[in-house]
Structures are given as structure tokens and as C-alpha cells.
């Protein structure tokens, strides 16, 4: 589990694949569907949403901790969905798994077919088996026929000149990973470098969604959202 917000300079912020968000004159909408047990995953969700907004797209935060209160219409209407869950016992959280199972009707209808998808997670340990959570999220997206977007970031903090302030300090490619000390709250952790990593990923997700949707428009395909 997790708990923090240290303001320290972040090294390695280098977004080179930004593209205009409105290829066909429309701002795209990306939903961030997440569960947070102690607030740390919420920090990541908000950071990703900030990056999405910085890139000119619309971000919607959709809490899914209570499957009976999920804004399903928002998820159905979104051009892309970023899924987020804390890593508990090497897996997605119980409430997030309930949400996953509750999407079976949409799986039957192929409601999210061909949308873009991505994922993020947080744990107290540096590893915490977070990769397994991202694998779960990517397989879940594949079950829905969605197309996964990786972080697109080089690993940080992996050489003698590296630092915990590096972008992507945990070196994840499948999805965004963050680490929050178990004895600190979301006002302190995850650290600024993890927040910035999430924000930069939000920018990447917005750019990817713009390109994907522009291609669908040019091909004359029906709206995906």
C-alpha cells in the first residue's frame, strides 16, 4: 500500500512526440478510471489528468471504487480510458477488480472496442510486484478489444549519475508506476518525480488519442466514443 508530495526538481522531462490535440477540429476526451485506497493513486490520477489538459484534451476523473456509483456514460463516451489501481498483495485492489467484473456487459456489447487504453499503479515498495498489476490492466483492456499505450519513456535512475528525481525513476514501460512510503500520506507521497512522470504520460496519452482518432476520421470509421 502507500502514502506522499516532496517538491524537488525532476530530471528528464522531455516530451518530443507532442502533436496538436485537435487534428479534425475536435478536442478529445480521455477518462481516467481509478480506485484509490489511501489517496496516493488519486494523486497519480490527477497528475495524469493535468497532463491531458496541458496537451489540449479533456480529462475526466472517474472513480470506480464503488461499482454502483461509476459514471458508465462517461467511460462509454470517452475516446480513451486510462485505468489506475493501487497494487495490493501483488494485484489490483479488490474494489478495482469488482469494477473490472462489472464491465462484462460492456464486453458483451463491445462498447469499448478499439478505444485506446493505458494504466498506472502505486505501491509502498519499490517493486511491490506492481508489474503484475499493469499486466492485469493491459489484459483487461485487451479483453475489451482496446489498444494499449505504453509509457514511451526511457528508464530513469539506472546509472551512477541517476537520481530519484529522474523522470520514470522506476523504469516502467508497460504503464506508469509510482512508489509511496507506507508511513506518509498523499500530501507527501508519491514524490514529485512520480507525479511529473504521470503528468508527462498524460500528455503522451492525449497526443496518442489525437492521432488515433484523426486516423479513424480519415478512414471514415464510425465514432469510437
C-alpha positions in Angstrom: 0.0 0.0 0.0 1.2 3.6 0.1 1.1 7.1 1.5 3.3 11.5 0.0 4.4 15.4 -2.0 8.0 16.5 -1.9 8.8 19.4 -4.2 12.1 18.5 -5.9 13.4 19.2 -9.4 12.6 16.5 -11.8 15.3 15.5 -14.3 14.5 14.0 -17.7 11.2 15.8 -18.7 11.5 15.6 -22.4 8.2 15.2 -24.4 9.2 15.1 -28.0 6.2 13.4 -29.5 3.6 16.1 -28.7 1.1 16.7 -31.5 -1.9 19.0 -31.7 -4.9 17.5 -30.0 -7.5 18.7 -32.5 -6.5 17.1 -35.8 -10.1 17.3 -37.0 -11.1 20.3 -35.1 -12.4 18.4 -32.0 -10.8 18.2 -28.6 -10.6 14.6 -27.5 -11.9 13.3 -24.2 -9.9 10.8 -22.0 -11.3 9.2 -18.9 -9.1 8.3 -16.0 -10.9 5.4 -14.3 -9.3 4.6 -10.9 -9.6 3.3 -7.4 -7.5 4.8 -4.5 -7.4 3.3 -1.1 -5.5 6.0 0.8 -5.3 8.8 -1.7 -2.0 8.1 -3.4 -3.5 6.7 -6.5 -5.8 9.7 -6.7 -2.6 11.9 -6.8 -1.4 9.9 -9.9 -4.9 10.1 -11.5 -4.9 13.9 -11.0 -1.4 14.2 -12.4 -2.3 12.3 -15.5 -5.4 14.4 -15.9 -3.3 17.6 -15.6 -1.0 16.3 -18.4 -4.0 15.5 -20.6 -5.3 19.0 -20.1 -2.0 20.6 -20.8 -2.0 18.8 -24.2 -5.4 20.3 -25.0 -7.6 17.4 -24.4 -10.5 17.0 -22.0 -9.8 14.8 -18.9 -12.5 13.2 -16.9 -11.7 11.7 -13.5 -14.0 8.7 -12.9 -13.7 7.0 -9.5 -14.6 3.3 -9.7 -14.2 2.2 -6.1 -18.0 1.8 -5.8 -19.2 -0.1 -8.8 -22.8 1.0 -8.2 -21.7 4.7 -8.5 -19.5 4.5 -11.6 -20.2 7.1 -14.3 -20.6 4.5 -17.0 -21.8 7.0 -19.5 -18.6 9.0 -19.2 -16.5 5.9 -19.8 -18.6 4.9 -22.8 -18.4 8.3 -24.3 -14.6 8.7 -23.8 -12.2 8.4 -26.7 -9.7 6.7 -24.5 -9.6 5.3 -20.9 -6.6 5.2 -18.5 -7.1 2.6 -15.8 -5.5 3.0 -12.4 -5.3 0.9 -9.2 -3.1 0.6 -6.2 -1.1 -2.6 -6.0 -2.3 -4.7 -3.0 -0.8 -8.1 -2.4 0.7 -8.1 -5.9 -2.6 -7.4 -7.7 -5.2 -4.7 -8.4 -7.2 -3.7 -5.4 -10.4 -5.6 -4.5 -12.7 -2.7 -5.5 -11.0 -2.3 -8.8 -11.5 -6.0 -9.6 -15.2 -5.6 -8.7 -15.2 -2.8 -11.3 -13.5 -5.0 -13.9 -16.0 -7.7 -13.4 -18.9 -5.2 -13.6 -17.8 -4.3 -17.2 -18.8 -7.7 -18.5 -22.0 -6.3 -20.1 -19.9 -3.8 -22.0 -17.6 -6.6 -23.0 -20.6 -8.4 -24.5 -21.6 -5.3 -26.4 -18.0 -4.4 -27.4 -18.8 -1.0 -26.1 -15.1 -0.1 -25.6 -13.8 -1.9 -28.7 -10.9 0.0 -30.4 -10.7 2.7 -27.8 -7.1 3.5 -26.6 -6.2 2.3 -23.1 -3.4 2.7 -20.6 -2.7 2.1 -17.0 -1.0 3.2 -13.8 -0.4 1.9 -10.3 1.3 2.7 -6.9 2.7 0.7 -4.1 4.7 1.2 -0.9 7.6 -0.9 -2.0 9.9 -0.1 -4.9 8.8 -3.3 -6.7 5.8 -4.4 -4.7 5.0 -6.6 -7.8 3.5 -3.6 -9.5 4.2 -5.1 -12.9 1.6 -7.8 -12.3 -1.0 -5.1 -11.7 -0.1 -3.4 -15.0 -0.2 -6.8 -16.8 -3.7 -7.3 -15.3 -4.8 -3.9 -16.5 -3.4 -4.4 -20.0 -5.1 -7.9 -20.3 -8.3 -6.3 -19.1 -8.1 -3.7 -21.8 -7.3 -6.4 -24.4 -10.4 -8.4 -23.3 -12.4 -5.3 -24.3 -10.6 -5.1 -27.6 -8.8 -1.9 -26.7 -5.4 -0.7 -27.9 -2.7 -0.2 -25.2 -0.5 2.8 -25.0 2.9 2.3 -23.2 4.8 5.0 -21.3 7.1 5.7 -24.2 9.7 6.8 -21.6 13.3 5.8 -21.2 14.1 4.4 -17.7 15.4 6.8 -15.1 17.7 6.4 -12.1 19.5 3.4 -13.7 23.1 4.6 -13.7 25.7 6.2 -11.5 24.6 9.7 -12.3 20.9 8.8 -11.9 18.6 10.2 -9.2 15.3 9.5 -7.5 14.4 12.8 -9.1 14.6 11.3 -12.6 11.5 11.0 -14.8 10.3 7.4 -14.8 12.6 6.6 -11.9 11.1 3.1 -11.5 11.9 2.3 -15.2 8.4 1.1 -16.3 7.4 0.8 -19.9 4.1 -1.0 -19.8 2.4 1.7 -17.6 3.1 4.4 -15.1 4.5 3.1 -11.7 4.8 5.2 -8.5 6.1 4.4 -5.1 4.7 5.9 -1.9 6.2 5.3 1.6 3.7 3.4 3.7 4.0 5.8 6.6 3.4 9.0 4.6 0.1 10.5 3.3 -0.8 11.6 -0.2 0.2 15.2 0.7 3.8 14.0 0.7 4.0 10.9 -1.5 4.2 9.8 -4.2 7.2 12.1 -4.7 7.3 14.9 -7.3 9.2 12.8 -9.8 6.5 10.2 -9.9 3.8 12.9 -10.2 5.7 14.5 -13.1 6.1 11.1 -14.7 2.3 10.7 -14.6 1.8 14.2 -15.9 4.1 13.7 -18.9 2.4 10.4 -19.6 -0.9 12.2 -19.6 0.5 14.5 -22.4 1.6 11.4 -24.3 -1.9 9.8 -23.9 -3.5 13.0 -25.2 -1.2 13.1 -28.3 -1.7 9.4 -29.0 -5.5 9.7 -28.8 -5.5 12.7 -31.1 -3.5 10.7 -33.7 -5.7 7.6 -33.3 -9.0 9.5 -33.6 -7.7 11.5 -36.6 -6.9 8.3 -38.4 -10.3 6.9 -37.7 -11.9 10.1 -39.0 -9.8 10.0 -42.2 -10.7 6.3 -42.7 -14.3 7.2 -42.4 -14.8 4.8 -39.5 -17.7 5.3 -37.0 -17.0 7.2 -33.8 -15.3 5.0 -31.2 -16.6 7.0 -28.2 
